[in-house]
């Protein structure tokens, strides 16, 4: 359970931003989306490799 202490006179928007930040760090939404549909290990691994290649390519472009 996420608890966000709100100080006296603190803005509600600020407290809501704190809550959203904490909620994002837990990774709950990401986990729910991943569990929505089953992905075979081979497909997940292939996607992971493609992402790594893409990131490496971007890093090489930035160096030049």
SEFITOR-51059 format. One record per residue (C-alpha): residue in one letter; x, y, z. Coordinates in nm, 3 decimals, padded with zeros to 5 digits. Layout:
# residues N
  type       xx       yy       zz
     a        X        Y        Z
...
This chain:
# residues 64
  type       xx       yy       zz
     x   00.000   00.000   00.000
     x   00.133   00.340  -00.097
     x   00.119   00.608   00.170
     x   00.183   00.973   00.087
     x   00.197   01.197   00.392
     x   00.035   01.535   00.322
     x   00.157   01.827   00.530
     x  -00.072   02.099   00.660
     x  -00.140   02.348   00.382
     x   00.035   02.138   00.114
     x  -00.110   02.154  -00.235
     x  -00.319   01.853  -00.340
     x  -00.159   01.851  -00.687
     x   00.184   01.818  -00.528
     x   00.068   01.523  -00.317
     x  -00.089   01.361  -00.623
     x   00.239   01.396  -00.814
     x   00.421   01.227  -00.525
     x   00.168   00.943  -00.531
     x   00.200   00.897  -00.907
     x   00.580   00.891  -00.883
     x   00.573   00.627  -00.609
     x   00.315   00.424  -00.803
     x   00.528   00.431  -01.119
     x   00.831   00.310  -00.924
     x   00.641   00.003  -00.804
     x   00.595  -00.111  -01.166
     x   00.242  -00.237  -01.109
     x   00.099  -00.111  -01.438
     x   00.395  -00.246  -01.634
     x   00.352  -00.585  -01.470
     x  -00.022  -00.592  -01.544
     x   00.038  -00.513  -01.911
     x   00.300  -00.787  -01.936
     x   00.063  -01.042  -01.782
     x  -00.224  -00.947  -02.012
     x  -00.109  -01.192  -02.276
     x   00.129  -01.485  -02.256
     x   00.458  -01.440  -02.441
     x   00.677  -01.740  -02.513
     x   01.029  -01.723  -02.373
     x   01.180  -01.743  -02.722
     x   00.975  -01.446  -02.839
     x   01.059  -01.245  -02.527
     x   01.429  -01.319  -02.574
     x   01.415  -01.218  -02.941
     x   01.247  -00.888  -02.848
     x   01.510  -00.827  -02.581
     x   01.792  -00.885  -02.832
     x   01.630  -00.652  -03.087
     x   01.601  -00.380  -02.823
     x   01.967  -00.423  -02.725
     x   02.076  -00.395  -03.089
     x   01.865  -00.082  -03.132
     x   02.010   00.082  -02.821
     x   02.365  -00.008  -02.924
     x   02.303   00.142  -03.269
     x   02.178   00.467  -03.112
     x   02.485   00.484  -02.887
     x   02.717   00.438  -03.186
     x   02.536   00.716  -03.376
     x   02.576   00.955  -03.083
     x   02.950   00.892  -03.062
     x   03.007   01.001  -03.423
